[in-house]
C-alpha cells in the first residue's frame, strides 16, 4: 500500500480493535509503548494526537501470534520430556 493510502487508527479505534479500555490504552501509550503496536505522534506537543498504522497493527498481531505459538510449543516439549523422563 502506498504511504498516501495508508490507514491510521486513533487510540479509540485501537482500544476497540483489541477490546481494551480506552484509559488502559492511553496509559500504555505513555508508560509502556512496547505493549502496543508502533505509534506515531502527530506533533511535538505533550498532548499531540497519537495514531497507529493499520499495517503496523497487523504486523504486530502476527508477531505476537508467532511468539505465543513458539512458547506453546516449548511448553509442550518440556511437558513431554517430563513425562518420558
TIDRENKOL-602212 format. One record per residue: residue number from 0; residue in three letters; x, y, z of N, C-alpha, C in turn. Coordinates in nm, 4 decimals, always signed. Layout:
BEGIN
+-----+------+----------+----------+----------+----------+----------+----------+----------+----------+----------+
! pos ! code !      n.X !      n.Y !      n.Z !     ca.X !     ca.Y !     ca.Z !      c.X !      c.Y !      c.Z !
+-----+------+----------+----------+----------+----------+----------+----------+----------+----------+----------+
! NUM !  ALA !        X !        Y !        Z !        X !        Y !        Z !        X !        Y !        Z !
...
+-----+------+----------+----------+----------+----------+----------+----------+----------+----------+----------+
This chain:
BEGIN
+-----+------+----------+----------+----------+----------+----------+----------+----------+----------+----------+
! pos ! code !      n.X !      n.Y !      n.Z !     ca.X !     ca.Y !     ca.Z !      c.X !      c.Y !      c.Z !
+-----+------+----------+----------+----------+----------+----------+----------+----------+----------+----------+
!   0 !  UNK !  +0.0848 !  -0.1174 !  +0.0000 !  +0.0000 !  +0.0000 !  +0.0000 !  +0.0893 !  +0.1237 !  +0.0000 !
!   1 !  UNK !  +0.0558 !  +0.2174 !  -0.0808 !  +0.1319 !  +0.3419 !  -0.0873 !  +0.1124 !  +0.4206 !  +0.0416 !
!   2 !  UNK !  +0.2167 !  +0.4917 !  +0.0868 !  +0.2046 !  +0.5689 !  +0.2108 !  +0.0871 !  +0.6661 !  +0.2113 !
!   3 !  UNK !  +0.0568 !  +0.7248 !  +0.0967 !  -0.0548 !  +0.8210 !  +0.0954 !  -0.1910 !  +0.7529 !  +0.1091 !
!   4 !  UNK !  -0.1950 !  +0.6213 !  +0.0908 !  -0.3197 !  +0.5464 !  +0.1054 !  -0.3260 !  +0.4692 !  +0.2366 !
!   5 !  UNK !  -0.2269 !  +0.4885 !  +0.3226 !  -0.2188 !  +0.4165 !  +0.4492 !  -0.3363 !  +0.4531 !  +0.5398 !
!   6 !  UNK !  -0.3877 !  +0.3528 !  +0.6093 !  -0.4975 !  +0.3728 !  +0.7040 !  -0.4378 !  +0.3878 !  +0.8437 !
!   7 !  UNK !  -0.4832 !  +0.4888 !  +0.9165 !  -0.4371 !  +0.5125 !  +1.0524 !  -0.5523 !  +0.4951 !  +1.1499 !
!   8 !  UNK !  -0.5224 !  +0.4408 !  +1.2679 !  -0.6223 !  +0.4228 !  +1.3728 !  -0.5972 !  +0.5222 !  +1.4850 !
!   9 !  UNK !  -0.7039 !  +0.5705 !  +1.5437 !  -0.6933 !  +0.6556 !  +1.6623 !  -0.6764 !  +0.5655 !  +1.7842 !
!  10 !  UNK !  -0.6485 !  +0.6262 !  +1.8971 !  -0.6388 !  +0.5484 !  +2.0216 !  -0.7716 !  +0.4795 !  +2.0496 !
!  11 !  UNK !  -0.8813 !  +0.5498 !  +2.0238 !  -1.0143 !  +0.4920 !  +2.0477 !  -1.0368 !  +0.3695 !  +1.9588 !
!  12 !  UNK !  -0.9987 !  +0.3799 !  +1.8334 !  -1.0153 !  +0.2676 !  +1.7409 !  -0.9259 !  +0.1502 !  +1.7787 !
!  13 !  UNK !  -0.8053 !  +0.1812 !  +1.8248 !  -0.7148 !  +0.0748 !  +1.8668 !  -0.7712 !  +0.0025 !  +1.9893 !
!  14 !  UNK !  -0.8227 !  +0.0792 !  +2.0851 !  -0.8830 !  +0.0190 !  +2.2050 !  -0.9982 !  -0.0731 !  +2.1658 !
!  15 !  UNK !  -1.0798 !  -0.0280 !  +2.0734 !  -1.1926 !  -0.1097 !  +2.0276 !  -1.1432 !  -0.2353 !  +1.9554 !
!  16 !  UNK !  -1.0416 !  -0.2208 !  +1.8730 !  -0.9870 !  -0.3341 !  +1.7974 !  -0.9393 !  -0.4453 !  +1.8907 !
!  17 !  UNK !  -0.8773 !  -0.4066 !  +2.0034 !  -0.8207 !  -0.5047 !  +2.0952 !  -0.9077 !  -0.5319 !  +2.2170 !
!  18 !  UNK !  -1.0250 !  -0.4709 !  +2.2209 !  -1.1167 !  -0.4961 !  +2.3321 !  -1.0607 !  -0.4483 !  +2.4653 !
!  19 !  UNK !  -0.9883 !  -0.3372 !  +2.4633 !  -0.9285 !  -0.2812 !  +2.5842 !  -0.9995 !  -0.1522 !  +2.6194 !
!  20 !  UNK !  -0.9929 !  -0.1161 !  +2.7462 !  -1.0485 !  +0.0116 !  +2.7891 !  -0.9650 !  +0.1236 !  +2.7289 !
!  21 !  UNK !  -1.0319 !  +0.2315 !  +2.6937 !  -0.9639 !  +0.3478 !  +2.6381 !  -0.8587 !  +0.4003 !  +2.7357 !
!  22 !  UNK !  -0.8921 !  +0.4049 !  +2.8627 !  -0.7970 !  +0.4550 !  +2.9629 !  -0.6723 !  +0.3667 !  +2.9697 !
!  23 !  UNK !  -0.6882 !  +0.2368 !  +2.9531 !  -0.5740 !  +0.1453 !  +2.9553 !  -0.4812 !  +0.1737 !  +2.8379 !
!  24 !  UNK !  -0.5392 !  +0.1909 !  +2.7196 !  -0.4579 !  +0.2159 !  +2.6009 !  -0.3867 !  +0.3503 !  +2.6134 !
!  25 !  UNK !  -0.4554 !  +0.4509 !  +2.6634 !  -0.3919 !  +0.5818 !  +2.6822 !  -0.2736 !  +0.5712 !  +2.7778 !
!  26 !  UNK !  -0.2888 !  +0.4948 !  +2.8834 !  -0.1802 !  +0.4753 !  +2.9792 !  -0.0643 !  +0.4019 !  +2.9141 !
!  27 !  UNK !  -0.0933 !  +0.2974 !  +2.8375 !  +0.0120 !  +0.2202 !  +2.7729 !  +0.0899 !  +0.3035 !  +2.6719 !
!  28 !  UNK !  +0.0216 !  +0.3930 !  +2.6022 !  +0.0891 !  +0.4787 !  +2.5035 !  +0.2008 !  +0.5577 !  +2.5705 !
!  29 !  UNK !  +0.1755 !  +0.6088 !  +2.6885 !  +0.2764 !  +0.6926 !  +2.7531 !  +0.3708 !  +0.6158 !  +2.8448 !
!  30 !  UNK !  +0.3227 !  +0.5112 !  +2.9089 !  +0.4053 !  +0.4439 !  +3.0096 !  +0.4694 !  +0.3138 !  +2.9633 !
!  31 !  UNK !  +0.4069 !  +0.2463 !  +2.8677 !  +0.4604 !  +0.1176 !  +2.8214 !  +0.4298 !  +0.0993 !  +2.6731 !
!  32 !  UNK !  +0.4872 !  +0.1830 !  +2.5880 !  +0.4548 !  +0.1776 !  +2.4453 !  +0.4903 !  +0.0443 !  +2.3792 !
!  33 !  UNK !  +0.5801 !  -0.0328 !  +2.4394 !  +0.6157 !  -0.1628 !  +2.3839 !  +0.5028 !  -0.2644 !  +2.3932 !
!  34 !  UNK !  +0.4012 !  -0.2345 !  +2.4720 !  +0.2865 !  -0.3243 !  +2.4863 !  +0.1816 !  -0.3006 !  +2.3783 !
!  35 !  UNK !  +0.2112 !  -0.2099 !  +2.2868 !  +0.1192 !  -0.1752 !  +2.1786 !  +0.1948 !  -0.1765 !  +2.0461 !
!  36 !  UNK !  +0.1207 !  -0.1771 !  +1.9361 !  +0.1873 !  -0.1605 !  +1.8070 !  +0.2579 !  -0.0244 !  +1.8016 !
!  37 !  UNK !  +0.3556 !  -0.0086 !  +1.7116 !  +0.4234 !  +0.1208 !  +1.6998 !  +0.3242 !  +0.2336 !  +1.6737 !
!  38 !  UNK !  +0.3504 !  +0.3480 !  +1.7346 !  +0.2598 !  +0.4623 !  +1.7185 !  +0.3336 !  +0.5796 !  +1.6574 !
!  39 !  UNK !  +0.2546 !  +0.6747 !  +1.6109 !  +0.3067 !  +0.7977 !  +1.5527 !  +0.2405 !  +0.9136 !  +1.6260 !
!  40 !  UNK !  +0.3220 !  +1.0031 !  +1.6785 !  +0.2693 !  +1.1215 !  +1.7456 !  +0.2639 !  +1.2338 !  +1.6430 !
!  41 !  UNK !  +0.1476 !  +1.2940 !  +1.6292 !  +0.1275 !  +1.3993 !  +1.5300 !  +0.1566 !  +1.5355 !  +1.5915 !
!  42 !  UNK !  +0.2832 !  +1.5684 !  +1.5983 !  +0.3249 !  +1.6954 !  +1.6564 !  +0.4164 !  +1.6727 !  +1.7744 !
!  43 !  UNK !  +0.4655 !  +1.7835 !  +1.8278 !  +0.5617 !  +1.7759 !  +1.9380 !  +0.4998 !  +1.8056 !  +2.0733 !
!  44 !  UNK !  +0.3811 !  +1.8596 !  +2.0734 !  +0.3170 !  +1.8951 !  +2.1997 !  +0.2913 !  +1.7696 !  +2.2833 !
!  45 !  UNK !  +0.2921 !  +1.7875 !  +2.4128 !  +0.2700 !  +1.6751 !  +2.5042 !  +0.1357 !  +1.6055 !  +2.4773 !
!  46 !  UNK !  +0.0361 !  +1.6836 !  +2.4416 !  -0.0967 !  +1.6277 !  +2.4188 !  -0.1285 !  +1.6091 !  +2.2696 !
!  47 !  UNK !  -0.0244 !  +1.6007 !  +2.1868 !  -0.0449 !  +1.5805 !  +2.0424 !  -0.1138 !  +1.4461 !  +2.0192 !
!  48 !  UNK !  -0.2009 !  +1.4389 !  +1.9209 !  -0.2711 !  +1.3125 !  +1.8945 !  -0.1747 !  +1.2020 !  +1.8510 !
!  49 !  UNK !  -0.2108 !  +1.0801 !  +1.8871 !  -0.1320 !  +0.9618 !  +1.8530 !  -0.2131 !  +0.8772 !  +1.7558 !
!  50 !  UNK !  -0.1459 !  +0.8226 !  +1.6557 !  -0.2109 !  +0.7357 !  +1.5572 !  -0.1303 !  +0.6074 !  +1.5422 !
!  51 !  UNK !  -0.1978 !  +0.5046 !  +1.4937 !  -0.1361 !  +0.3746 !  +1.4705 !  -0.1640 !  +0.3338 !  +1.3267 !
!  52 !  UNK !  -0.0599 !  +0.2992 !  +1.2516 !  -0.0806 !  +0.2490 !  +1.1159 !  -0.1472 !  +0.1120 !  +1.1249 !
!  53 !  UNK !  -0.2516 !  +0.0919 !  +1.0473 !  -0.3188 !  -0.0371 !  +1.0463 !  -0.2219 !  -0.1469 !  +1.0050 !
!  54 !  UNK !  -0.1350 !  -0.1192 !  +0.9086 !  -0.0389 !  -0.2208 !  +0.8644 !  +0.0570 !  -0.2585 !  +0.9778 !
!  55 !  UNK !  +0.0959 !  -0.1620 !  +1.0621 !  +0.1807 !  -0.1923 !  +1.1776 !  +0.1058 !  -0.2784 !  +1.2791 !
!  56 !  UNK !  -0.0231 !  -0.2514 !  +1.2955 !  -0.1054 !  -0.3299 !  +1.3886 !  -0.1145 !  -0.4748 !  +1.3427 !
!  57 !  UNK !  -0.1379 !  -0.4950 !  +1.2153 !  -0.1496 !  -0.6303 !  +1.1609 !  -0.0164 !  -0.7046 !  +1.1761 !
!  58 !  UNK !  +0.0928 !  -0.6374 !  +1.1467 !  +0.2263 !  -0.6979 !  +1.1609 !  +0.2531 !  -0.7327 !  +1.3069 !
!  59 !  UNK !  +0.2215 !  -0.6430 !  +1.3967 !  +0.2417 !  -0.6631 !  +1.5396 !  +0.1594 !  -0.7828 !  +1.5890 !
!  60 !  UNK !  +0.0351 !  -0.7925 !  +1.5445 !  -0.0512 !  -0.9052 !  +1.5813 !  +0.0092 !  -1.0370 !  +1.5330 !
!  61 !  UNK !  +0.0601 !  -1.0370 !  +1.4120 !  +0.1210 !  -1.1566 !  +1.3554 !  +0.2440 !  -1.1989 !  +1.4360 !
!  62 !  UNK !  +0.3266 !  -1.1023 !  +1.4727 !  +0.4462 !  -1.1317 !  +1.5520 !  +0.4088 !  -1.1861 !  +1.6895 !
!  63 !  UNK !  +0.3057 !  -1.1299 !  +1.7511 !  +0.2596 !  -1.1801 !  +1.8808 !  +0.2113 !  -1.3241 !  +1.8693 !
!  64 !  UNK !  +0.1357 !  -1.3533 !  +1.7647 !  +0.0845 !  -1.4885 !  +1.7448 !  +0.1993 !  -1.5876 !  +1.7281 !
!  65 !  UNK !  +0.3031 !  -1.5494 !  +1.6536 !  +0.4191 !  -1.6370 !  +1.6350 !  +0.4897 !  -1.6624 !  +1.7678 !
!  66 !  UNK !  +0.5082 !  -1.5564 !  +1.8466 !  +0.5738 !  -1.5706 !  +1.9766 !  +0.4954 !  -1.6631 !  +2.0679 !
!  67 !  UNK !  +0.3637 !  -1.6475 !  +2.0698 !  +0.2798 !  -1.7316 !  +2.1551 !  +0.2830 !  -1.8767 !  +2.1095 !
!  68 !  UNK !  +0.2855 !  -1.8970 !  +1.9794 !  +0.2933 !  -2.0321 !  +1.9252 !  +0.4249 !  -2.0982 !  +1.9638 !
!  69 !  UNK !  +0.5347 !  -2.0232 !  +1.9565 !  +0.6657 !  -2.0769 !  +1.9935 !  +0.6701 !  -2.1121 !  +2.1415 !
!  70 !  UNK !  +0.6146 !  -2.0244 !  +2.2265 !  +0.6108 !  -2.0529 !  +2.3703 !  +0.5278 !  -2.1767 !  +2.3991 !
!  71 !  UNK !  +0.4170 !  -2.1905 !  +2.3283 !  +0.3296 !  -2.3056 !  +2.3479 !  +0.4014 !  -2.4345 !  +2.3079 !
!  72 !  UNK !  +0.4729 !  -2.4309 !  +2.1976 !  +0.5485 !  -2.5489 !  +2.1533 !  +0.6547 !  -2.5862 !  +2.2541 !
!  73 !  UNK !  +0.7278 !  -2.4866 !  +2.3041 !  +0.8327 !  -2.5140 !  +2.4025 !  +0.7736 !  -2.5760 !  +2.5282 !
!  74 !  UNK !  +0.6596 !  -2.5252 !  +2.5718 !  +0.5944 !  -2.5799 !  +2.6910 !  +0.5497 !  -2.7235 !  +2.6655 !
!  75 !  UNK !  +0.4995 !  -2.7514 !  +2.5472 !  +0.4562 !  -2.8873 !  +2.5133 !  +0.5742 !  -2.9828 !  +2.5116 !
!  76 !  UNK !  +0.6858 !  -2.9388 !  +2.4568 !  +0.8066 !  -3.0224 !  +2.4518 !  +0.8555 !  -3.0517 !  +2.5929 !
!  77 !  UNK !  +0.8584 !  -2.9501 !  +2.6791 !  +0.9017 !  -2.9707 !  +2.8184 !  +0.8105 !  -3.0693 !  +2.8878 !
!  78 !  UNK !  +0.6834 !  -3.0572 !  +2.8639 !  +0.5856 !  -3.1471 !  +2.9281 !  +0.6103 !  -3.2909 !  +2.8818 !
!  79 !  UNK !  +0.6312 !  -3.3106 !  +2.7521 !  +0.6583 !  -3.4444 !  +2.7006 !  +0.7894 !  -3.4990 !  +2.7562 !
!  80 !  UNK !  +0.8912 !  -3.4133 !  +2.7657 !  +1.0189 !  -3.4582 !  +2.8206 !  +1.0025 !  -3.5014 !  +2.9671 !
!  81 !  UNK !  +0.9216 !  -3.4290 !  +3.0420 !  +0.8960 !  -3.4664 !  +3.1806 !  +0.8236 !  -3.5994 !  +3.1894 !
!  82 !  UNK !  +0.7294 !  -3.6203 !  +3.1008 !  +0.6531 !  -3.7454 !  +3.1012 !  +0.7390 !  -3.8644 !  +3.0618 !
!  83 !  UNK !  +0.8309 !  -3.8423 !  +2.9683 !  +0.9150 !  -3.9506 !  +2.9194 !  +1.0381 !  -3.9733 !  +3.0077 !
!  84 !  UNK !  +1.0602 !  -3.8778 !  +3.0953 !  +1.1621 !  -3.8891 !  +3.1959 !  +1.2996 !  -3.8799 !  +3.1531 !
+-----+------+----------+----------+----------+----------+----------+----------+----------+----------+----------+
